[in-house]
């Protein structure tokens, strides 16, 4: 487990996952809901899984029967829920501090 540098795309993915932490989402669905490109969201999900913030599973379907590739579903872990809330709160605090700084003249 570890920490990650929080970028805007990572925060968008975390916020989307936090909207319903118990819901499993597949990558394309998550990308669409977060407003990210699929090529952006998959490395983010791998990073989150590497540090233990999300767990994933591959769906158990026959790709020929359903007419599409099998999906990998992602869900926040308990650690991930806490980390996501902390990361989003920290970003809000930084934003509030920077917007309260005014020029003296």
Secondary structure per residue as TSV (DSSP state, phi and psi in degrees):
chain	resnum	aa	ss	phi	psi
A	1	X	-	360.0	150.0
A	2	X	-	-163.7	-166.1
A	3	X	-	-118.0	156.7
A	4	X	-	-123.0	151.4
A	5	X	-	-71.2	128.7
A	6	X	-	-89.6	115.6
A	7	X	-	-104.1	166.5
A	8	X	H	-58.8	-46.5
A	9	X	H	-60.6	-37.9
A	10	X	H	-65.4	-40.9
A	11	X	H	-65.5	-38.4
A	12	X	H	-63.2	-41.9
A	13	X	H	-64.6	-43.5
A	14	X	H	-62.8	-43.3
A	15	X	H	-61.9	-40.7
A	16	X	H	-65.3	-42.0
A	17	X	H	-65.4	-35.0
A	18	X	H	-72.8	-20.3
A	19	X	T	-54.7	-34.9
A	20	X	T	-152.0	85.7
A	21	X	T	-59.8	-23.5
A	22	X	T	-84.3	-16.3
A	23	X	S	-78.7	133.4
A	24	X	-	-82.8	139.6
A	25	X	E	-131.3	143.3
A	26	X	E	-92.6	161.2
A	27	X	H	-54.2	-48.2
A	28	X	H	-64.7	-40.1
A	29	X	H	-61.7	-46.0
A	30	X	H	-62.8	-44.0
A	31	X	H	-59.5	-45.1
A	32	X	H	-63.3	-47.2
A	33	X	H	-66.3	-33.1
A	34	X	H	-85.6	-10.7
A	35	X	T	76.1	30.4
A	36	X	-	-113.9	158.8
A	37	X	-	-77.5	144.0
A	38	X	H	-55.5	-37.1
A	39	X	H	-65.4	-19.7
A	40	X	H	-86.4	-39.7
A	41	X	H	-74.2	-33.2
A	42	X	H	-65.0	-44.9
A	43	X	H	-62.8	-32.0
A	44	X	H	-64.5	-45.5
A	45	X	H	-63.6	-38.4
A	46	X	H	-63.1	-43.2
A	47	X	H	-63.3	-43.3
A	48	X	H	-63.2	-39.2
A	49	X	H	-69.6	-36.6
A	50	X	H	-61.1	-37.6
A	51	X	T	-91.7	1.6
A	52	X	T	87.6	15.6
A	53	X	S	-84.3	-25.6
A	54	X	E	-131.5	154.3
A	55	X	E	-116.5	157.6
A	56	X	E	-139.4	160.1
A	57	X	E	-149.2	150.8
A	58	X	E	-93.7	135.0
A	59	X	-	-67.4	151.4
A	60	X	-	-102.5	78.3
A	61	X	-	-134.9	159.7
A	62	X	-	-87.6	115.3
A	63	X	H	-57.8	-33.6
A	64	X	H	-69.8	-35.6
A	65	X	H	-71.2	-45.0
A	66	X	H	-83.6	-11.8
A	67	X	T	74.9	26.2
A	68	X	S	-159.1	162.6
A	69	X	-	-65.0	154.9
A	70	X	-	-63.9	145.6
A	71	X	-	-99.1	150.9
A	72	X	E	-103.9	126.1
A	73	X	E	-102.0	139.9
A	74	X	E	-121.0	145.3
A	75	X	E	-147.7	144.1
A	76	X	E	-65.5	140.9
A	77	X	-	-85.1	172.7
A	78	X	H	-59.5	-41.9
A	79	X	H	-62.7	-39.4
A	80	X	H	-66.0	-38.0
A	81	X	H	-61.6	-46.8
A	82	X	H	-63.5	-46.3
A	83	X	H	-63.7	-40.2
A	84	X	H	-64.7	-46.0
A	85	X	H	-61.9	-41.7
A	86	X	H	-64.5	-43.1
A	87	X	H	-65.1	-42.0
A	88	X	H	-69.0	-40.6
A	89	X	H	-63.8	-41.3
A	90	X	H	-63.0	-39.4
A	91	X	H	-65.2	-41.3
A	92	X	H	-64.0	-39.0
A	93	X	H	-65.5	-43.4
A	94	X	H	-63.2	-41.0
A	95	X	H	-64.6	-41.3
A	96	X	H	-65.6	-40.8
A	97	X	H	-65.4	-43.3
A	98	X	H	-71.2	-30.2
A	99	X	H	-78.6	-18.4
A	100	X	H	-85.4	-10.5
A	101	X	-	-79.5	122.9
A	102	X	-	-123.6	152.3
A	103	X	-	-71.3	148.0
A	104	X	-	-74.4	-16.5
A	105	X	-	-99.3	360.0
